[in-house]
């Protein structure tokens, strides 16, 4: 079942395109919360049952291009993705890119912001195991998923003033996500990745982006009017997406229709 959020969409036309195996199609996919349920231990966040097989089937058609666009570090994503062949991967919200033939690229980043991240890393290390944080290229994410509400409130009170200070001093972007908060080098997000991919895409191709988090809104904004933005999450939230799917059943139904 598709819940239409954009009344200008023609559902019949969408289904015809989904089922047309001769049409060039581009499927852009977030990972956590979209293809896989969240897990307190990130490396245990495996895809929903059936998702890997469905995407393998999609990639078996040469007219399909599949791209994973995630906030995760690409090194972690490669350990979690068990497809028959490697799709293109964009990691750390578009800072990193791995092509299907394994070539790795990383965006040029602001030196002042990178020095700021090093300072944040040093400061957070002083908390020992009290604060869970993750280092990625051009990014540092603090996680509180799985903690009780009282503990999350305490963590925020303890770190947020200093994070705002680091953000202002170093020009870092401060962004909340589902389960934590992240400091990132400025000027690069998932929307930029989608913009780049559009320049490499046949203008007549059918394009869809599937995501769940606030960090996916940049991509939904870019794809608006040029393709299909699809929110994939169990609870609805305000979004620029065109369609809402509840995982895993409706996600799997959509992937099967794509094939």
N, C-alpha and C positions, 0 to 999 in steps of 0.2 A: 504493500500500500504506500502510495506517495501522498504526502500532505503538501498541497500546493500553497506556497506563501506569496507567489507572484502571480496575480490574476491575469497578467498578459500572456502567460505561457499556454501553449497548445499541447495538452497532455497526449493527444493522439499522435501528433507530429513527433513528440519526444520518443514515444514507444516505437514508432516506425524507424527512427534513426537508431535506437538501441538495438533493434532486431535486424538491422541491415549490415550483414557481414562484409559487404563489398565497399561500404563507406569507410573512409579514413576517420579514425576516432582516437582521441587523446584522453586518457584517464589519469588525472592527477589526484593523489591520495595522501592524506595525512596518516600517521600511524597510530599513536596512542589515543585511545578514546574513539577512534574511527575504525581502524582494522582490528584493533586489539583492546580488550578491557584494561583499565588502569590496574596497576599492581604496586604495592608499597615498595617492593624490590623491582626496580625498572627492568632488569634483565630477565625477569620472570613474566613479563607482559607478552604473552604469546597471542597470535591472532585467534579470533573466534574460530571454532571448528567449521571447516568448509571454506574459509576465506582463501587460504593458500591455494587450494585446488581450483577454486573459481578464477583466481587471478592467473594461475598457470594456463588455464584454458583460454583466457582473454589474450595472453601474450603469445599463444600458439598461432594466432591469426596475424600475419605480417601487416595487416592494415591497422592494427591496434598498437598504440604507444602507451606504455604505463610508466608513470613517474611517481616516485615516493617523495613527498615534500614534508619534512618533519622538523620539529625543534630539537630532536635528538642529535647527538654526535654520530656521524656516519659510521664510525668504528663499531658503535653499539648496534646500530641498525643492521649492519652486515651480519652480525652474530644472530640476530632474531629472524631475518628474512630467509626462508628456506624454499625459495621458488626454484623451479627447474632451470631457469636462466635468470641472470641478474638484471633487474630493471635499472633504469637510471635513478639515482638517489641524490636528493638535495637535503643536506643536513644543517643543523644549527640555524634554522629559519632562513636558509638560502645562502649562508656564508660559505658552505662547502658544496661541492658537486662531484659526483662520481658518474662517469658515463658508462654505458653498457659494456664497453670494452675495457673498463677498469681504470681509465685515466682520471686522475684526481686534480681538482682545481680548488683554490681557496681565494676568496675575495680579498682585495687590498683593504686593510683596516687602519683606522686612525691611531697613530702612535700614542697620543695622549690618553685615549680611551683604553688601550691595551695596558699602559702603565697603571691606570686606575684599577683595572681588573686584578692586576698583580697585588695592589695594595689591599683590595677587598679580600682576596684569597688569604693574604697574610693575617688580616684582622679576624676573619672567620675561623682560621686555624686555631686561634687562641681560645676558642670555646670548646675545643676537644670534641667529644661525641654528642654534645648537647644540641648542636646544629648540624643537620644533614645538608651537605651542599655538593654540587657536581661541577667540575671544570670542563669546559668545552672550548673549541676554537672561537675566540671572540665573545665568549659568554660565560657567565657563572650563574647557576640556578640553585636556589635554596628550596628544599623540599620539606613539606609538612604533611603530605598525604598519609593517612592512617592514624594521625595523632587526634586526640580528643580536642573538642572545641576550646576547652580551657587552656590546654597546652599551646594550641595554635595562637590564641590571643596573647599568651605570654611571649611566644617567639616573636610575633610581630612587634609587640611593645619594646622588646629588647633590641631588635635590629633595624626597624624601619627608619628611625631618625638618621642613623648613620648611613644607611643605604641611600637616602635622599641626599645626604651630604656628598657622598662619593659620586652620585649621579651628576649633581650640579658642578662639582669641581672638575670632573674628568670628561663631561659630556656624554656619559653613558646613558643609554635608554633603560628605564626601569619599568618592567612589565609584569603584572600579575598573570598567572595562568592557573589552570585547574589543578590545585595541589601545591602551589608554591609561588615564588616570585623570582624574577630573573633580571640580572644586569647584563646588557648587551651593547656591543659597539653600535653606534647610531647609523641610520641610513640604509640598513639592509633588513628586509623582512620577506615573508612568504609571497607577498604581492609582487615583489621585485623578481622572484623566481618565476612566477607565472607570466609576468610581462616578458621576460627573456624567452620563455618557452613559446609564447605566442609568435615571436619573431621567427621561430624555427618551424612553425606549424603551417600546413596547407590551409589557406584561407577558407576553404570549403569544408574543412574537417569539423566533426562534432566534438566538442570539448566539455568535460565536466570536472569539477573540483569537489572532493569530498573532505570535510573537516568537521571538527567538533568544538574547538576551543576559541577563546577570544583572539588568539594569535592567528587564527584562520580568516578573520574578518578582512585583513588586508588582501588576501587572495580572492575572497568573495567580491570585494569592491572592484578589483581589476577585471574579473571574469563577467561582471554584470553586463548584460546586453550582448556579450560575445560568446557566451557559453552558459553552462548550467552550474550554479553554486548549490551544493547540497550539504545541509546540516545533518550530521549523524550523531545523535545523542539521545539518551533515554528521557531526559527532562528538557522541555523546550526553553529556549532563552531568546531574547531579542537578537535579531540577526539580519544581515543583508543577503542571506542565502535565498534561493528561489524555491527550494524544496526541503522538507524535513523528513528524515528516515529514522526509525527507532531500531537500533541494533539489538541482537544480531540478525533476526529473521528478515526484516525489511532490507537490511544491507545486502544479505545474501541473495534475496529476490532480485534486487537491482543488478548485482554482479552477474547473475545468471541470465537476466534479460539482455545484458550487454553482449553476451556470447551468442 
